[in-house]
Amino acid sequence: MLALTSLVAPASANASLTLFQQFNGSYGLSTDGGGSLSSSYSLQAFVPKGATIAGAYLYQANYFFGNNWANQPVTFNNQQIVFGAPAVNATGNGALSMTSARADVTSIVAGIVDGGAGGTYNFAVTEGNSGMTDGTALVVVYKDAALAEQTVALFDGYSAVGGDALSMTFDKPLNSTSPDFVADLRLGINFSTGGQSSNVYVNGRTISSNAGNNDDGSPYNGALITVGGNDDPYSPNNPSYADDHERYNIAPYITPGDSTIRVTTNNPSRDDNIFLATLVVSGNGTATAVSAVPEPSSWALMMIGLGAVGTSLRRRGRHSVARLTA
């Protein structure tokens, strides 16, 4: 059975990454990210011929030194986009603030993709304030009758640096050793550079201690963004900083017969922003975002991060978070 779930619960002072939407059935996912100090670049969507768009969402990820947390102007496919209220990490008082915001661009993407030739579609992006907008991300969910049953889950907002947890529970045990089994995790991160990174765990096992960097931008404020995309290879097991592409095959971390997958993150540098996480897993599952307890191996790194002196590219602040609205 094909199903779509959209969660729109009220914002919480303790919110972090939250479940935005879940799709169950013959659905696939395309993601891409970009950022540039020159303001203009392209984002891509990868959609097979014959597939139709189920949902398309554009994100902006910003940083501020202060408490002016307004969304920044962005055009997409030559149209000015209206974003929902931002999720904010900030204390004000001149401290570092970071925000992310989401816009529904389904009608724009569907108008080009549906009935098209399939393959790669390019969408022009222009940032109105590239000095504050690290970049943007395009997330496209499509329906394709050729696909086996999958669960696609989109989480967004602002990551809690002390720990986030995402989980997916299935109605049948998972056969993670099947050659057709899919278990794909992708992250979107801004304001990360110079070796500062996040830790990522799947079912209690470390898959990366180097999530971050600016693979889809450049090493300067206003372009510090990386998004695991369809054009990225899967990151190797516990990759180096340069080899972490924020796209992970998590099948090896799932024991055959498991019915639950749990993903946890934390950020020892305490100011990188995981504003997006996506999961695509074979089978019929139910996704949730829950309060996380940091993995034991991360406590020492987190304490070091609390006392670290900021690099020239960043300043530190305490964190508060809020849920994105469309």
N, C-alpha and C positions, 0 to 999 in steps of 0.2 A: 504494500500500500504506500502511495506517495503522500507525504505529509510535510507541512512547514510549521515550525513553531517560532513565534516572535515574543520575546520577553521585554516588557516595558514597565518593570517595577519602579517604584519611586526611588529617587536618589538617596544614598545613605552616606553619612559622614565617614563610614568605614569602608565604603565601596572601593573597589580597585578594578582589575579586569573583570568584566561581567559578561554573561552570555547575552549576545545581541539577537542572533537568529540561528535556528537549526533546521536543516533540510534532510528528510529521510526519503530514500528512493533512488531513482536513476539520475543522480545529480553529480556534477563535476565542479571543479574549482579552478579559477585563474586568479593569480595575484601578481602584482608588479609594483615597484616603487621607484621614485626618482627625486632628485633635488639638485639645484644648481644656483650659484650666485649670479648667473646671467639671466635668471628669471624664467626662461623658456626651455622646455624639454618635452619629451613624449612619454606617455605610459602605454603599455601594451596589454591587450587581452588576447588570450589564446583559447579559442572556442572551435570545436569540431563542426564540420559541415552537417547541417540538419539539426543541430542543437538549438534550443531557444533559451533566452535569458530569463532566469527566475528572479534575479536580483543583482544590482550593481551599486557599489558604494564607494565614494571617494572620501579619503581622509586627508586632513592637513595636520601636521605636527610642528608646533612652534616652541620657541623659547623666549624668555624675557628676563631682563634684570630689572625687576620692579614688579608692580602689581597691576599693570595694564594688560588684562588677559583677553582682550577682544580677538575674535577670529580675524584672520587676515584675508584680503581679497585674493580669490583664485578663479581663473577661468578654465573651463574644461570643454574641449571641442568648440572653442570660440564662444562659449556661453558663460556668463557670470553665474557662479554657483552660490547658493544660500546654504550655509551650514547650520546645524543645530548648535545648541549651547555647548561650550567646551567643557571637557573634563580638565580640572586644574590641579596642579601640584605646586603649592606656593606657600610662603609665609608673608609676602610683602616685605616692607622695610628694606627694600633694595636687594633682597635675596633673589636667588635664581628661581624662576617660575617656568614650568613647562605645561603646555596644553595640547590636547588633541581634540578634533571635532570631526563629525561625520555628516555627509550629505548623500541623499538618495539620488543616484544618476541612472536609475534603471531605464527610464524612458529614452534617455540619450543613447545609451549603449544598445538597447534592444532595437532602436530605430535604425541602427547601422548593421548590427549583427544578424538579427532574425531574417532568415531567407537569404543570407549572404553566402559567399563562397566557402566560408570556413577558414580556419588557420589563424594567422596573427593579424590583429586589428590595432592600428595606432591612433592614439588620442592626444591631441596637443594640449599642453598645460602651460599656463602663464601665472606666475606668482606676482601679486601686487606689491609684496614687501619681502623680497628674497632674503634680506638681512635678518629677518625674524622667523621666517618659515623655513625650517630645515628641509622640508620636502612634503611630498604627497604619496599616497598609496591608492591603488585601484584594486578592489576586490569584486570579482564577478562570479556568480553562481549560475550554472546553466543546467538545463534538463536535457538529457540525451538518452533516448531509448536503448542505445547500444551498450550502455553501462550497466554493470551488475549493481545490486543494491548497496548503497553506501550511506553513511551518515556524515554530513558536512556541518560543522559548527563554527560560528564566528564569535570570537570574544573581543571586546574592545574597551577603551576607557583610558585609565592610567594605572600602570602596575604599582603595586605596593612594594617598595624596595625591600622591606623586611620579609616578603614572601607572598606569592600568589599560588593558587592551586586551581587546576582545571581537571575535570574528570568526565569520563564517558562510560556508561554502563550499558551492556548489551543483553538482549533477550535470549541469546544463545551463546555457548562458549565459543571463543575465537580460535580459528585454525591458523595461527600466525606463521606456520611453516609452509602453507600452501603457496605455490608460485603465483597465484592470482590475488593473494591477500595484499591489501593496501592499508598502510598506516602512515600518514603524512602529516607532519607538524611544521608550521611556518610561523615566523615571528616578524613583526614590524617594530623597529627600534629607532628612536632619534636621540640626539645629543650624546652620542657615544664616539669616542676617539681616543687615540693615544694609549691603547691597551686597556682602557676601562671597559668593563664587560659585565655580563650577567651570567649566573649559573642556571643550568636547566637540567632537570631530573625527570626521568620517566620510571614510574613504579619503584622509586627509591634509588635508581641507578643514575649516575652522572652521564649525560650525553654530551654536555658541553660546559666548559668553564670560561668560554670565550665568545659568548653571544654578544654581538655589537659591531662596532666599527662603522664605517661610512661607505660601504661597498657601492651604494647607489647614488652617492653624492660626491663630496670632496672633503678633505680634512680641515674645514673652516666652519666657524659658526655661520649658520644659515644654509648649510648643506650637509649636516651630519645626520644621515639617514641610511638605514639598511632594511630591506624587506626581502624575505625569502620569496622567490618568484618562480614561475614556470621555467624561466630561462636559466635558473640557477641549478647547478648539480647538487645532489644531496651532500651534506657535510659529512666528512669522515667521523668515525667514533672519536669523541673528545678532541675536536680539531684544534689546530693552532688559531690564533687570532685572525690571520690572513685567510685561512682555509675554512673558517666558519661562515657559511653563506645564509644562515638563518632558515634553512630548509633541511629537514631531518627525516630520514626513514626510521621510524621508531618500531618497526616490526621485530627487530632482534631483541627488543627490551620487553616484549610481550610473550609470556610463557603460554604454549599451547594449552587450551582449556580455560585460560583466564576469561573473565566476563567483565572486568573493569580495567580501564586505563586511567592512571593518575599522572598528571604533568604538574610539576612545581617549579617555580623560579624564585630567585632572589638576586639583588643587585648590591654587591659589596661596596661599590663606589658611591652608591646612594643618591645618584642623580641621573642615571640613564633611564629613559622612558620606553618601556615595552608597551606601546599603545595598541598593538594588534596581535592576536594569536588565532590561528586557524587549525582545525583538525579535519582530516578526511580519513575515515576508517571504514573498511568493508563490514557490512552487516547493519542491523537495525539497532541503533543505540540512542541513549538519552544523555545529553551533555548538561553539566552544571559547573558553576564556578563557586568554590568554597574557600573558607579561610585557610590559609596555609601555615604550617609550622615549618620553619627552615630546616633543611637537612642538617644533621649533626656536623657533617664535614664542612659546612659553610660558616659555622659560628665564628671561627677565628678570623676568617676573611672579612666577615661583616664588621667585627670589632675594629679591625685595621681600617676598614673603609670609613668608620665613624670618625676616626681621628685623623684621617688623611688630609693633607694640605691640597687645595685645589690647584689644578694646572692652569696655565695661562688661558685655556679655552673655556673655563667654567668657574662658577662660584657655588657654594653649597647652601642648602636651606632645609628646614624641616618640611614635612610633606603632608598635604591633605589631598583627598581625592574625591571625585564625583563621577557619576554615571553620564555617559553620552546620551544626548537626545537627538532624534532625527530632525 
